[in-house]
Amino acid sequence: MTIRKITAISALSLLAASCSKVPGDVIQPREMAAIMADVHVGEAVVEINRSEYRTDSAKQLLKQSVYAKHGVTSQEVDSSLAWYGRNIERYMDVYDMTIEMLEHRIIESGNRLAAENALSIAGDSVDVWPGARYITFNDRLPSNMFTFSFGRDPNWERGDLYTWRAKFFNTEGTSVWLIATDYADGSTEYVHSTVDADGWREIKMQTDSTRQPVRIYGYFNAARRPGAGLRIDSLEMVRKRVNHSDYRRSYGSRYENYNLPTVIADTLNNEQSQPQPLAGTEGD
C-alpha cells in the first residue's frame, strides 16, 4: 500500500470521526430526542383538540412551551436540526431514541390508568403529580426553582399520606424541597428536606386525620454551579389512604391562618418561578 493511499484512508477516517461528533453548539442527541418526543406529543394534542388550536399562533405557542421546558430557543432547535440533517447517521440515532421515549410514555400512561382504576375499586393509592415528569436545570432556565400546587378532588380523605418522589442525576451541593398542606380551618402545615446525592429520593407529608385538607403544594430549589445541569427524572406524587389501625405521624411545622415564615410564603406564592412545560416522561 502506497503512502498516498494510507494518507487518503487516514483522512477519510478522521472525516468520519469528525462527522460523528456532535459539536458543542448543537443540542446533544438525548436532549434533542426529548424535545422531538415532546413536539410529537404537542402535535397529537393539536390534532385531537383542533377547536382549541385553530390559529397558527396557538400552535406556535404550544411548541414554544415545549422549547421553554427544555430551556432552548426555536433558533437553537432549527440550527441543530439542520446539523443533524447533514449528519444523517446521528439523526437516525436521535430518531430511534425519540421512538423509544414515546413508547415508554405510552407504557407509563397505561400503568397510570391502571393505577387510577385500582383506586376507584380499592381506594388505596394513586399518582397525583400535576406537572412534568422530568426537568433539567441549566443555564438557559430563568430560575433554579419550580413550584407545584393542586387542590382538593372528590377522592381526598383526611389523613392521606403524600409521598413526593423522584430520581436525581448530576447532583451538586444541597438542594431543598418542601411540601405543604392547607387545611379548611385556615392552618398550614409543611415538611422540608434536602437532596445532596444522586439516586431516588423522597419526602413525605402525612396529613392530619382531624383536619380537612384543601390544597397540597410545594417547591424544589436546585443547588448547582454555573455550567452544570441538575436533572430530575420520574417525578411522582403518590397519595396513599390512611391506615387508621396503624396511624402514626410526626408533625411538620404548623402555622395558623397562613402565618408562614416570610421566605417560605414568598417562595410558594411566586408562581413566576414555576416552569410551565408540557407534561411528559422520560426514563433513564
Buried (B, 14 or more C-beta within 10 A) or exposed (E): EEEEEEEEEEEEEEEEEEEEEBEEEBBEBBBBBBBBBBBBBBBEBBEEEEEEBEEEEEBEEBBEBBBBBBBBEEEBBEEBBEBBEEBEEBBEBBBEBBBBBBEBBEEBEEEBEEBEEEBEEEEEBBBBBEBBBBBBBBEBBEBBBBBBBEEEEEBBEEBBBBBBBBBBBBBBEEBBBBBBBBBEEEBBBBBBBBBEEBEEBEBBBBBBEEBBBBBBBBBBBBBBEEEBBBBBBBBBBBBBBBEEEEEEBEEBBBBEEEEBEEEBBEBBEEEEBBBEBBBBBBBE
